[in-house]
Amino acid sequence: MFIMKNRILLILALITALPCAYSQTQKNKIDYKNQSYDMVFDKPNCILSVIPLDALPKIKSLTIRGQLGNDDVSIIFDKCTDLEYLDLKSTSLKTFNITDFSKVNKLRVFKMPSKVRVLEVGSGIPDYDDLFKDCLFLEDVELPSDLEYIYCNLFNNCPKITTITIPAKVREFVSEIKFCPSLTIVDLSRCANFYTYRLRFNKCPKIKLIKYQSEKPRVFINWGEPNAGVCYYFSPNECTVCGYKNCTLFFEGEAINAKRNPVNNCTIYCPKSMMTHFYVEFNEYNNKLIGLTESEMKEMKQKEQRRIEKERQERELKKERLEEE
């Protein structure tokens, strides 16, 4: 009996010593089979105290909550070369300065730290440096929920990005978005506090619509020539200082500074009661004017709101599928 008991204990000890396919502590969950890590950090700059250095290149999915430092982030973007999913949303990080994504070039989904208020790279207008550059597999980026100021070129050569959703608190948005052939939507519909945004699109041939709503005056400035086919909506209290070509413009109220910054070869929808004003502002630049009655304008807005909601639901479903993968 004694010998049998010792054999059982020995077998149990050997089983315990074997590598486990799944490990879980009170805070951390690690799925070795799928290389998925869900971690909670108690202090910043401690990643190598929690995850061995030689394990980092194998990680495919990484979620970190709690305290996070810039040194942690630098190591992630340098060593996690197989990373496909990265969630830093629920961390303490308040700045994000990584611009080199070359070593995490398999990344598909990135949820940025929610407490970051400013995204700033470079020091000139419009010669800002790029934030997400040459991210060939990147499909979905969740920008910080506390974000207020964007002073960088958000995306450059990200062929799988289809939608960019700007968080509700953003007040100023200065950016160029380029070489994103699948991009169709830049969604500003949550933003009610804009006072300035300057956007330029380069080689984004599929983009058709930029949506926004605001109840506060703001300035929209577009330098350079946007892609043909882009549709811009201007609210009644919006001051526009812009120059457009081969686009569709929808005005709910008076257009300002149109002569100073000519609009060329555009289709312009405006209130029928203001056709005279828009004719004086836009007629000499080969534009097509279409006047809408109040009911037609209301119907057009309702149609657009339905489209916004439908596309929002589709994006949420897509996010859920990406996270499940």
ZADO-1210 file (C-alpha; in nm, 4 decimals, padded with zeros to 6 digits):
<atoms>
<atom x="00.0000" y="00.0000" z="00.0000" code="MET" pos="1"/>
<atom x="00.2805" y="00.2399" z="00.0891" code="PHE" pos="2"/>
<atom x="00.4591" y="00.1702" z="-00.2436" code="ILE" pos="3"/>
<atom x="00.1361" y="00.2206" z="-00.4398" code="MET" pos="4"/>
<atom x="00.0703" y="00.5518" z="-00.2659" code="LYS" pos="5"/>
<atom x="00.4221" y="00.6751" z="-00.3493" code="ASN" pos="6"/>
<atom x="00.3739" y="00.5778" z="-00.7142" code="ARG" pos="7"/>
<atom x="00.0506" y="00.7761" z="-00.7327" code="ILE" pos="8"/>
<atom x="00.2178" y="01.0817" z="-00.5808" code="LEU" pos="9"/>
<atom x="00.5081" y="01.0483" z="-00.8253" code="LEU" pos="10"/>
<atom x="00.2707" y="01.0307" z="-01.1243" code="ILE" pos="11"/>
<atom x="00.0822" y="01.3391" z="-01.0025" code="LEU" pos="12"/>
<atom x="00.4096" y="01.5292" z="-00.9620" code="ALA" pos="13"/>
<atom x="00.5148" y="01.4403" z="-01.3171" code="LEU" pos="14"/>
<atom x="00.1800" y="01.5506" z="-01.4601" code="ILE" pos="15"/>
<atom x="00.2050" y="01.8819" z="-01.2741" code="THR" pos="16"/>
<atom x="00.5525" y="01.9416" z="-01.4178" code="ALA" pos="17"/>
<atom x="00.4383" y="01.8986" z="-01.7796" code="LEU" pos="18"/>
<atom x="00.3764" y="02.2173" z="-01.9881" code="PRO" pos="19"/>
<atom x="00.0163" y="02.3243" z="-01.9566" code="CYS" pos="20"/>
<atom x="-00.1972" y="02.4359" z="-02.2524" code="ALA" pos="21"/>
<atom x="-00.3748" y="02.6926" z="-02.0358" code="TYR" pos="22"/>
<atom x="-00.2640" y="02.8874" z="-01.7293" code="SER" pos="23"/>
<atom x="-00.4684" y="03.1167" z="-01.5117" code="GLN" pos="24"/>
<atom x="-00.3961" y="03.3185" z="-01.2015" code="THR" pos="25"/>
<atom x="-00.6358" y="03.5471" z="-01.0189" code="GLN" pos="26"/>
<atom x="-00.5442" y="03.8321" z="-01.2573" code="LYS" pos="27"/>
<atom x="-00.3740" y="03.6847" z="-01.5644" code="ASN" pos="28"/>
<atom x="-00.5077" y="03.4395" z="-01.8220" code="LYS" pos="29"/>
<atom x="-00.2754" y="03.2722" z="-02.0711" code="ILE" pos="30"/>
<atom x="-00.3865" y="03.0388" z="-02.3470" code="ASP" pos="31"/>
<atom x="-00.0645" y="02.8788" z="-02.4704" code="TYR" pos="32"/>
<atom x="-00.2365" y="02.6840" z="-02.7484" code="LYS" pos="33"/>
<atom x="-00.3671" y="03.0016" z="-02.9172" code="ASN" pos="34"/>
<atom x="-00.0887" y="03.2257" z="-02.7835" code="GLN" pos="35"/>
<atom x="-00.3418" y="03.4583" z="-02.6209" code="SER" pos="36"/>
<atom x="-00.2459" y="03.6642" z="-02.3158" code="TYR" pos="37"/>
<atom x="-00.4884" y="03.8640" z="-02.0976" code="ASP" pos="38"/>
<atom x="-00.2769" y="04.0419" z="-01.8356" code="MET" pos="39"/>
<atom x="-00.3183" y="04.2879" z="-01.5489" code="VAL" pos="40"/>
<atom x="-00.0135" y="04.4980" z="-01.4574" code="PHE" pos="41"/>
<atom x="00.0141" y="04.6416" z="-01.1055" code="ASP" pos="42"/>
<atom x="00.2910" y="04.8849" z="-01.1975" code="LYS" pos="43"/>
<atom x="00.4280" y="05.0399" z="-01.5177" code="PRO" pos="44"/>
<atom x="00.7342" y="04.9155" z="-01.7074" code="ASN" pos="45"/>
<atom x="00.7146" y="04.5625" z="-01.5708" code="CYS" pos="46"/>
<atom x="00.6319" y="04.3570" z="-01.8798" code="ILE" pos="47"/>
<atom x="00.9475" y="04.1445" z="-01.8634" code="LEU" pos="48"/>
<atom x="00.8732" y="04.0626" z="-01.5001" code="SER" pos="49"/>
<atom x="00.5399" y="03.9139" z="-01.6068" code="VAL" pos="50"/>
<atom x="00.6038" y="03.7719" z="-01.9555" code="ILE" pos="51"/>
<atom x="00.9388" y="03.6052" z="-02.0403" code="PRO" pos="52"/>
<atom x="01.1319" y="03.7766" z="-02.3177" code="LEU" pos="53"/>
<atom x="01.1458" y="03.4614" z="-02.5310" code="ASP" pos="54"/>
<atom x="00.7639" y="03.4293" z="-02.5136" code="ALA" pos="55"/>
<atom x="00.6937" y="03.7712" z="-02.6664" code="LEU" pos="56"/>
<atom x="00.7638" y="03.6826" z="-03.0343" code="PRO" pos="57"/>
<atom x="00.5073" y="03.3995" z="-03.0191" code="LYS" pos="58"/>
<atom x="00.2139" y="03.6039" z="-02.8850" code="ILE" pos="59"/>
<atom x="-00.0766" y="03.6456" z="-03.1286" code="LYS" pos="60"/>
<atom x="-00.3287" y="03.8175" z="-02.9006" code="SER" pos="61"/>
<atom x="-00.2348" y="04.0498" z="-02.6148" code="LEU" pos="62"/>
<atom x="-00.4684" y="04.2352" z="-02.3792" code="THR" pos="63"/>
<atom x="-00.3199" y="04.4469" z="-02.0995" code="ILE" pos="64"/>
<atom x="-00.5142" y="04.6248" z="-01.8255" code="ARG" pos="65"/>
<atom x="-00.3946" y="04.8384" z="-01.5357" code="GLY" pos="66"/>
<atom x="-00.0605" y="05.0174" z="-01.5165" code="GLN" pos="67"/>
<atom x="00.1401" y="05.0512" z="-01.8385" code="LEU" pos="68"/>
<atom x="00.4563" y="05.2471" z="-01.9150" code="GLY" pos="69"/>
<atom x="00.6196" y="05.3712" z="-02.2344" code="ASN" pos="70"/>
<atom x="00.9007" y="05.1159" z="-02.1927" code="ASP" pos="71"/>
<atom x="00.6387" y="04.8383" z="-02.1917" code="ASP" pos="72"/>
<atom x="00.4921" y="04.9707" z="-02.5165" code="VAL" pos="73"/>
<atom x="00.8338" y="04.9980" z="-02.6814" code="SER" pos="74"/>
<atom x="00.9085" y="04.6339" z="-02.5975" code="ILE" pos="75"/>
<atom x="00.5695" y="04.5190" z="-02.7298" code="ILE" pos="76"/>
<atom x="00.6224" y="04.6910" z="-03.0645" code="PHE" pos="77"/>
<atom x="00.9799" y="04.5655" z="-03.0878" code="ASP" pos="78"/>
<atom x="00.9444" y="04.2031" z="-02.9759" code="LYS" pos="79"/>
<atom x="00.5871" y="04.0877" z="-03.0436" code="CYS" pos="80"/>
<atom x="00.6523" y="04.0113" z="-03.4082" code="THR" pos="81"/>
<atom x="00.3631" y="03.7630" z="-03.4462" code="ASP" pos="82"/>
<atom x="00.1039" y="03.9914" z="-03.2877" code="LEU" pos="83"/>
<atom x="-00.2376" y="04.0124" z="-03.4574" code="GLU" pos="84"/>
<atom x="-00.4593" y="04.1563" z="-03.1821" code="TYR" pos="85"/>
<atom x="-00.3522" y="04.4231" z="-02.9302" code="LEU" pos="86"/>
<atom x="-00.5814" y="04.5768" z="-02.6670" code="ASP" pos="87"/>
<atom x="-00.4321" y="04.8526" z="-02.4480" code="LEU" pos="88"/>
<atom x="-00.7668" y="05.0275" z="-02.3994" code="LYS" pos="89"/>
<atom x="-00.7947" y="04.9795" z="-02.0220" code="SER" pos="90"/>
<atom x="-00.4437" y="05.0912" z="-01.9277" code="THR" pos="91"/>
<atom x="-00.3095" y="05.3973" z="-01.7485" code="SER" pos="92"/>
<atom x="-00.1016" y="05.5193" z="-02.0455" code="LEU" pos="93"/>
<atom x="-00.1673" y="05.8861" z="-02.1318" code="LYS" pos="94"/>
<atom x="00.0757" y="05.9297" z="-02.4218" code="THR" pos="95"/>
<atom x="00.1412" y="05.7226" z="-02.7311" code="PHE" pos="96"/>
<atom x="00.4465" y="05.7986" z="-02.9433" code="ASN" pos="97"/>
<atom x="00.5094" y="05.4792" z="-03.1377" code="ILE" pos="98"/>
<atom x="00.5415" y="05.5406" z="-03.5125" code="THR" pos="99"/>
<atom x="00.7350" y="05.2305" z="-03.6177" code="ASP" pos="100"/>
<atom x="00.4973" y="04.9382" z="-03.6783" code="PHE" pos="101"/>
<atom x="00.7403" y="04.7484" z="-03.9004" code="SER" pos="102"/>
<atom x="00.8031" y="04.4705" z="-03.6455" code="LYS" pos="103"/>
<atom x="00.4342" y="04.4144" z="-03.5723" code="VAL" pos="104"/>
<atom x="00.3368" y="04.4056" z="-03.9376" code="ASN" pos="105"/>
<atom x="00.0836" y="04.1233" z="-03.8835" code="LYS" pos="106"/>
<atom x="-00.1300" y="04.3422" z="-03.6562" code="LEU" pos="107"/>
<atom x="-00.5002" y="04.3360" z="-03.7550" code="ARG" pos="108"/>
<atom x="-00.6785" y="04.4970" z="-03.4579" code="VAL" pos="109"/>
<atom x="-00.5442" y="04.7664" z="-03.2248" code="PHE" pos="110"/>
<atom x="-00.7356" y="04.9254" z="-02.9361" code="LYS" pos="111"/>
<atom x="-00.5396" y="05.2280" z="-02.8233" code="MET" pos="112"/>
<atom x="-00.5062" y="05.3425" z="-02.4585" code="PRO" pos="113"/>
<atom x="-00.8305" y="05.5263" z="-02.3797" code="SER" pos="114"/>
<atom x="-00.6690" y="05.8014" z="-02.1669" code="LYS" pos="115"/>
<atom x="-00.4542" y="05.9466" z="-02.4454" code="VAL" pos="116"/>
<atom x="-00.5767" y="06.3035" z="-02.5115" code="ARG" pos="117"/>
<atom x="-00.3324" y="06.4113" z="-02.7838" code="VAL" pos="118"/>
<atom x="-00.1914" y="06.2274" z="-03.0842" code="LEU" pos="119"/>
<atom x="00.0970" y="06.4367" z="-03.2096" code="GLU" pos="120"/>
<atom x="00.3793" y="06.3350" z="-03.4389" code="VAL" pos="121"/>
<atom x="00.6098" y="06.5798" z="-03.6171" code="GLY" pos="122"/>
<atom x="00.5963" y="06.9573" z="-03.5972" code="SER" pos="123"/>
<atom x="00.4676" y="07.1144" z="-03.9192" code="GLY" pos="124"/>
<atom x="00.1467" y="07.1735" z="-04.1142" code="ILE" pos="125"/>
<atom x="00.0761" y="06.9892" z="-04.3369" code="PRO" pos="126"/>
<atom x="00.4058" y="06.8023" z="-04.3065" code="ASP" pos="127"/>
<atom x="00.3109" y="06.5908" z="-04.0077" code="TYR" pos="128"/>
<atom x="00.4694" y="06.2515" z="-03.9713" code="ASP" pos="129"/>
<atom x="00.2644" y="05.9347" z="-04.0083" code="ASP" pos="130"/>
<atom x="00.1258" y="05.7398" z="-03.7147" code="LEU" pos="131"/>
<atom x="00.0062" y="05.4149" z="-03.8751" code="PHE" pos="132"/>
<atom x="00.2350" y="05.3587" z="-04.1712" code="LYS" pos="133"/>
<atom x="00.2744" y="05.0479" z="-04.3891" code="ASP" pos="134"/>
<atom x="00.0425" y="04.8436" z="-04.1666" code="CYS" pos="135"/>
<atom x="-00.0544" y="04.6057" z="-04.4438" code="LEU" pos="136"/>
<atom x="-00.2895" y="04.3827" z="-04.2405" code="PHE" pos="137"/>
<atom x="-00.4393" y="04.6467" z="-04.0104" code="LEU" pos="138"/>
<atom x="-00.8201" y="04.6324" z="-04.0367" code="GLU" pos="139"/>
<atom x="-00.9515" y="04.8053" z="-03.7266" code="ASP" pos="140"/>
<atom x="-00.8131" y="05.0776" z="-03.4982" code="VAL" pos="141"/>
<atom x="-01.0089" y="05.1997" z="-03.1972" code="GLU" pos="142"/>
<atom x="-00.8833" y="05.5491" z="-03.1192" code="LEU" pos="143"/>
<atom x="-00.8702" y="05.6661" z="-02.7524" code="PRO" pos="144"/>
<atom x="-01.2091" y="05.7597" z="-02.6074" code="SER" pos="145"/>
<atom x="-01.0551" y="06.0620" z="-02.4277" code="ASP" pos="146"/>
<atom x="-00.8826" y="06.1865" z="-02.7439" code="LEU" pos="147"/>
<atom x="-00.9240" y="06.5624" z="-02.8041" code="GLU" pos="148"/>
<atom x="-00.6478" y="06.6648" z="-03.0476" code="TYR" pos="149"/>
<atom x="-00.5071" y="06.4878" z="-03.3548" code="ILE" pos="150"/>
<atom x="-00.1927" y="06.6421" z="-03.5016" code="TYR" pos="151"/>
<atom x="-00.0550" y="06.3644" z="-03.7199" code="CYS" pos="152"/>
<atom x="-00.1180" y="06.1818" z="-04.0437" code="ASN" pos="153"/>
<atom x="-00.3250" y="05.8949" z="-03.9113" code="LEU" pos="154"/>
<atom x="-00.2885" y="05.6360" z="-04.1864" code="PHE" pos="155"/>
<atom x="-00.0380" y="05.5875" z="-04.4671" code="ASN" pos="156"/>
<atom x="-00.0420" y="05.2744" z="-04.6839" code="ASN" pos="157"/>
<atom x="-00.2912" y="05.0748" z="-04.4798" code="CYS" pos="158"/>
<atom x="-00.4698" y="04.8867" z="-04.7593" code="PRO" pos="159"/>
<atom x="-00.7221" y="04.7004" z="-04.5395" code="LYS" pos="160"/>
<atom x="-00.8574" y="04.9960" z="-04.3408" code="ILE" pos="161"/>
<atom x="-01.2193" y="05.0567" z="-04.4467" code="THR" pos="162"/>
<atom x="-01.3560" y="05.2831" z="-04.1730" code="THR" pos="163"/>
<atom x="-01.2095" y="05.5498" z="-03.9464" code="ILE" pos="164"/>
<atom x="-01.4282" y="05.6497" z="-03.6500" code="THR" pos="165"/>
<atom x="-01.3278" y="05.9688" z="-03.4703" code="ILE" pos="166"/>
<atom x="-01.4085" y="05.9753" z="-03.0945" code="PRO" pos="167"/>
<atom x="-01.6728" y="06.2112" z="-02.9570" code="ALA" pos="168"/>
<atom x="-01.4378" y="06.4379" z="-02.7571" code="LYS" pos="169"/>
<atom x="-01.2124" y="06.5367" z="-03.0485" code="VAL" pos="170"/>
<atom x="-01.1936" y="06.9139" z="-03.0844" code="ARG" pos="171"/>
<atom x="-00.9222" y="06.9602" z="-03.3440" code="GLU" pos="172"/>
<atom x="-00.8297" y="06.7204" z="-03.6220" code="PHE" pos="173"/>
<atom x="-00.5335" y="06.8043" z="-03.8468" code="VAL" pos="174"/>
<atom x="-00.4315" y="06.5136" z="-04.0647" code="SER" pos="175"/>
<atom x="-00.3588" y="06.3658" z="-04.4029" code="GLU" pos="176"/>
<atom x="-00.4812" y="06.0156" z="-04.4867" code="ILE" pos="177"/>
<atom x="-00.3124" y="05.8566" z="-04.7851" code="LYS" pos="178"/>
<atom x="-00.2714" y="05.5352" z="-04.9826" code="PHE" pos="179"/>
<atom x="-00.5678" y="05.3601" z="-04.8202" code="CYS" pos="180"/>
<atom x="-00.7412" y="05.2051" z="-05.1217" code="PRO" pos="181"/>
<atom x="-01.0180" y="05.0320" z="-04.9189" code="SER" pos="182"/>
<atom x="-01.1138" y="05.3339" z="-04.7070" code="LEU" pos="183"/>
<atom x="-01.4781" y="05.4272" z="-04.7617" code="THR" pos="184"/>
<atom x="-01.5944" y="05.5992" z="-04.4406" code="ILE" pos="185"/>
<atom x="-01.4481" y="05.8671" z="-04.2147" code="VAL" pos="186"/>
<atom x="-01.7122" y="05.8911" z="-03.9422" code="ASP" pos="187"/>
<atom x="-01.7275" y="06.2180" z="-03.7483" code="LEU" pos="188"/>
<atom x="-02.0915" y="06.1743" z="-03.6488" code="SER" pos="189"/>
<atom x="-02.0141" y="06.1531" z="-03.2741" code="ARG" pos="190"/>
<atom x="-01.8172" y="06.4785" z="-03.2648" code="CYS" pos="191"/>
<atom x="-02.0097" y="06.7778" z="-03.1315" code="ALA" pos="192"/>
<atom x="-01.7163" y="06.9912" z="-03.0125" code="ASN" pos="193"/>
<atom x="-01.5127" y="07.0524" z="-03.3272" code="PHE" pos="194"/>
<atom x="-01.3784" y="07.3998" z="-03.3797" code="TYR" pos="195"/>
<atom x="-01.1194" y="07.3148" z="-03.6432" code="THR" pos="196"/>
<atom x="-01.0405" y="07.0202" z="-03.8585" code="TYR" pos="197"/>
<atom x="-00.8135" y="07.0103" z="-04.1600" code="ARG" pos="198"/>
<atom x="-00.8197" y="06.6977" z="-04.3703" code="LEU" pos="199"/>
<atom x="-00.6438" y="06.5963" z="-04.6866" code="ARG" pos="200"/>
<atom x="-00.6971" y="06.2687" z="-04.8711" code="PHE" pos="201"/>
<atom x="-00.4419" y="06.1285" z="-05.1111" code="ASN" pos="202"/>
<atom x="-00.4906" y="05.8081" z="-05.3117" code="LYS" pos="203"/>
<atom x="-00.8040" y="05.6955" z="-05.1272" code="CYS" pos="204"/>
<atom x="-01.0166" y="05.6244" z="-05.4354" code="PRO" pos="205"/>
<atom x="-01.3149" y="05.4569" z="-05.2654" code="LYS" pos="206"/>
<atom x="-01.3985" y="05.7231" z="-05.0092" code="ILE" pos="207"/>
<atom x="-01.7427" y="05.8642" z="-05.0773" code="LYS" pos="208"/>
<atom x="-01.8715" y="06.0229" z="-04.7608" code="LEU" pos="209"/>
<atom x="-01.7525" y="06.2161" z="-04.4595" code="ILE" pos="210"/>
<atom x="-02.0277" y="06.2433" z="-04.1990" code="LYS" pos="211"/>
<atom x="-02.0535" y="06.4763" z="-03.9058" code="TYR" pos="212"/>
<atom x="-02.2941" y="06.6680" z="-03.6891" code="GLN" pos="213"/>
<atom x="-02.2374" y="06.9619" z="-03.4607" code="SER" pos="214"/>
<atom x="-02.4366" y="07.2226" z="-03.2759" code="GLU" pos="215"/>
<atom x="-02.1426" y="07.4540" z="-03.2188" code="LYS" pos="216"/>
<atom x="-01.9676" y="07.6825" z="-03.4710" code="PRO" pos="217"/>
<atom x="-01.6488" y="07.5426" z="-03.6105" code="ARG" pos="218"/>
<atom x="-01.4131" y="07.5866" z="-03.9028" code="VAL" pos="219"/>
<atom x="-01.3490" y="07.3266" z="-04.1697" code="PHE" pos="220"/>
<atom x="-01.0327" y="07.3797" z="-04.3719" code="ILE" pos="221"/>
<atom x="-00.9278" y="07.1463" z="-04.6503" code="ASN" pos="222"/>
<atom x="-00.5930" y="07.2164" z="-04.8125" code="TRP" pos="223"/>
<atom x="-00.5046" y="07.0557" z="-05.1393" code="GLY" pos="224"/>
<atom x="-00.7393" y="06.8712" z="-05.3734" code="GLU" pos="225"/>
<atom x="-00.9520" y="06.5971" z="-05.2177" code="PRO" pos="226"/>
<atom x="-01.0485" y="06.2828" z="-05.4015" code="ASN" pos="227"/>
<atom x="-01.3155" y="06.3163" z="-05.6647" code="ALA" pos="228"/>
<atom x="-01.6471" y="06.1803" z="-05.5435" code="GLY" pos="229"/>
<atom x="-01.6097" y="06.2763" z="-05.1770" code="VAL" pos="230"/>
<atom x="-01.9328" y="06.4081" z="-05.0241" code="CYS" pos="231"/>
<atom x="-01.9155" y="06.6807" z="-04.7572" code="TYR" pos="232"/>
<atom x="-02.2034" y="06.7871" z="-04.5318" code="TYR" pos="233"/>
<atom x="-02.2060" y="07.1379" z="-04.3825" code="PHE" pos="234"/>
<atom x="-02.4319" y="07.2237" z="-04.0889" code="SER" pos="235"/>
<atom x="-02.6125" y="07.5630" z="-04.0743" code="PRO" pos="236"/>
<atom x="-02.3749" y="07.7177" z="-03.8186" code="ASN" pos="237"/>
<atom x="-02.0547" y="07.6026" z="-03.9847" code="GLU" pos="238"/>
<atom x="-01.8003" y="07.8504" z="-04.1149" code="CYS" pos="239"/>
<atom x="-01.6373" y="07.7014" z="-04.4231" code="THR" pos="240"/>
<atom x="-01.2979" y="07.8065" z="-04.5533" code="VAL" pos="241"/>
<atom x="-01.2240" y="07.5563" z="-04.8242" code="CYS" pos="242"/>
<atom x="-01.1371" y="07.4769" z="-05.1836" code="GLY" pos="243"/>
<atom x="-01.2955" y="07.1730" z="-05.3499" code="TYR" pos="244"/>
<atom x="-01.2910" y="07.0112" z="-05.6919" code="LYS" pos="245"/>
<atom x="-01.5044" y="06.7310" z="-05.8407" code="ASN" pos="246"/>
<atom x="-01.6922" y="06.6704" z="-05.5132" code="CYS" pos="247"/>
<atom x="-02.0486" y="06.6734" z="-05.3832" code="THR" pos="248"/>
<atom x="-02.1355" y="06.9404" z="-05.1250" code="LEU" pos="249"/>
<atom x="-02.4514" y="06.9462" z="-04.9142" code="PHE" pos="250"/>
<atom x="-02.5305" y="07.2761" z="-04.7387" code="PHE" pos="251"/>
<atom x="-02.8025" y="07.3211" z="-04.4789" code="GLU" pos="252"/>
<atom x="-02.7279" y="07.6912" z="-04.4436" code="GLY" pos="253"/>
<atom x="-02.5275" y="07.9813" z="-04.5816" code="GLU" pos="254"/>
<atom x="-02.1913" y="07.9190" z="-04.7474" code="ALA" pos="255"/>
<atom x="-01.9100" y="08.1446" z="-04.6280" code="ILE" pos="256"/>
<atom x="-01.5861" y="08.2398" z="-04.8024" code="ASN" pos="257"/>
<atom x="-01.6691" y="08.0415" z="-05.1158" code="ALA" pos="258"/>
<atom x="-01.5291" y="08.3097" z="-05.3490" code="LYS" pos="259"/>
<atom x="-01.2075" y="08.3374" z="-05.1523" code="ARG" pos="260"/>
<atom x="-01.1464" y="07.9639" z="-05.1875" code="ASN" pos="261"/>
<atom x="-01.3060" y="07.8563" z="-05.5177" code="PRO" pos="262"/>
<atom x="-01.5155" y="07.5424" z="-05.5487" code="VAL" pos="263"/>
<atom x="-01.4789" y="07.3876" z="-05.8959" code="ASN" pos="264"/>
<atom x="-01.6827" y="07.1315" z="-06.0925" code="ASN" pos="265"/>
<atom x="-01.8909" y="07.0254" z="-05.7920" code="CYS" pos="266"/>
<atom x="-02.2513" y="06.9201" z="-05.7425" code="THR" pos="267"/>
<atom x="-02.3978" y="07.1427" z="-05.4717" code="ILE" pos="268"/>
<atom x="-02.7202" y="07.0725" z="-05.2811" code="TYR" pos="269"/>
<atom x="-02.8607" y="07.3762" z="-05.0970" code="CYS" pos="270"/>
<atom x="-03.1908" y="07.5096" z="-04.9548" code="PRO" pos="271"/>
<atom x="-03.4202" y="07.6175" z="-05.2381" code="LYS" pos="272"/>
<atom x="-03.4890" y="07.9414" z="-05.0540" code="SER" pos="273"/>
<atom x="-03.1173" y="08.0298" z="-05.0760" code="MET" pos="274"/>
<atom x="-03.0573" y="07.9530" z="-05.4449" code="MET" pos="275"/>
<atom x="-02.9742" y="08.3164" z="-05.5203" code="THR" pos="276"/>
<atom x="-02.7034" y="08.3273" z="-05.2554" code="HIS" pos="277"/>
<atom x="-02.5481" y="08.0015" z="-05.3775" code="PHE" pos="278"/>
<atom x="-02.5687" y="08.1085" z="-05.7424" code="TYR" pos="279"/>
<atom x="-02.3716" y="08.4240" z="-05.6636" code="VAL" pos="280"/>
<atom x="-02.1163" y="08.2279" z="-05.4591" code="GLU" pos="281"/>
<atom x="-02.0607" y="07.9276" z="-05.6859" code="PHE" pos="282"/>
<atom x="-02.1935" y="07.9811" z="-06.0400" code="ASN" pos="283"/>
<atom x="-01.8760" y="08.1104" z="-06.2055" code="GLU" pos="284"/>
<atom x="-01.6743" y="07.7935" z="-06.1306" code="TYR" pos="285"/>
<atom x="-01.8706" y="07.5419" z="-06.3405" code="ASN" pos="286"/>
<atom x="-02.0682" y="07.3997" z="-06.0492" code="ASN" pos="287"/>
<atom x="-02.4092" y="07.2344" z="-06.0651" code="LYS" pos="288"/>
<atom x="-02.6645" y="07.3748" z="-05.8176" code="LEU" pos="289"/>
<atom x="-02.9617" y="07.1710" z="-05.6938" code="ILE" pos="290"/>
<atom x="-03.2157" y="07.3400" z="-05.4682" code="GLY" pos="291"/>
<atom x="-03.4040" y="07.1301" z="-05.2126" code="LEU" pos="292"/>
<atom x="-03.7322" y="07.2093" z="-05.0409" code="THR" pos="293"/>
<atom x="-03.7527" y="07.1782" z="-04.6642" code="GLU" pos="294"/>
<atom x="-03.9244" y="06.8384" z="-04.6900" code="SER" pos="295"/>
<atom x="-03.6677" y="06.7121" z="-04.9452" code="GLU" pos="296"/>
<atom x="-03.3827" y="06.8204" z="-04.7212" code="MET" pos="297"/>
<atom x="-03.5447" y="06.6525" z="-04.4210" code="LYS" pos="298"/>
<atom x="-03.5921" y="06.3320" z="-04.6215" code="GLU" pos="299"/>
<atom x="-03.2275" y="06.3406" z="-04.7359" code="MET" pos="300"/>
<atom x="-03.1054" y="06.3846" z="-04.3771" code="LYS" pos="301"/>
<atom x="-03.3262" y="06.1010" z="-04.2483" code="GLN" pos="302"/>
<atom x="-03.1948" y="05.8745" z="-04.5234" code="LYS" pos="303"/>
<atom x="-02.8399" y="05.9634" z="-04.4256" code="GLU" pos="304"/>
<atom x="-02.9135" y="05.8988" z="-04.0561" code="GLN" pos="305"/>
<atom x="-03.0481" y="05.5530" z="-04.1429" code="ARG" pos="306"/>
<atom x="-02.7361" y="05.4829" z="-04.3452" code="ARG" pos="307"/>
<atom x="-02.5135" y="05.5970" z="-04.0556" code="ILE" pos="308"/>
<atom x="-02.6946" y="05.3645" z="-03.8148" code="GLU" pos="309"/>
<atom x="-02.6798" y="05.0702" z="-04.0551" code="LYS" pos="310"/>
<atom x="-02.3064" y="05.1167" z="-04.1141" code="GLU" pos="311"/>
<atom x="-02.2480" y="05.1552" z="-03.7386" code="ARG" pos="312"/>
<atom x="-02.4188" y="04.8220" z="-03.6752" code="GLN" pos="313"/>
<atom x="-02.2177" y="04.6560" z="-03.9523" code="GLU" pos="314"/>
<atom x="-01.8932" y="04.7883" z="-03.8027" code="ARG" pos="315"/>
<atom x="-01.9872" y="04.6573" z="-03.4586" code="GLU" pos="316"/>
<atom x="-02.0583" y="04.3119" z="-03.6030" code="LEU" pos="317"/>
<atom x="-01.7272" y="04.3174" z="-03.7876" code="LYS" pos="318"/>
<atom x="-01.5432" y="04.4101" z="-03.4662" code="LYS" pos="319"/>
<atom x="-01.7098" y="04.1234" z="-03.2809" code="GLU" pos="320"/>
<atom x="-01.6050" y="03.8785" z="-03.5525" code="ARG" pos="321"/>
<atom x="-01.2470" y="04.0053" z="-03.5496" code="LEU" pos="322"/>
<atom x="-01.2288" y="03.9714" z="-03.1705" code="GLU" pos="323"/>
<atom x="-01.3693" y="03.6179" z="-03.1842" code="GLU" pos="324"/>
<atom x="-01.1005" y="03.5193" z="-03.4357" code="GLU" pos="325"/>
</atoms>
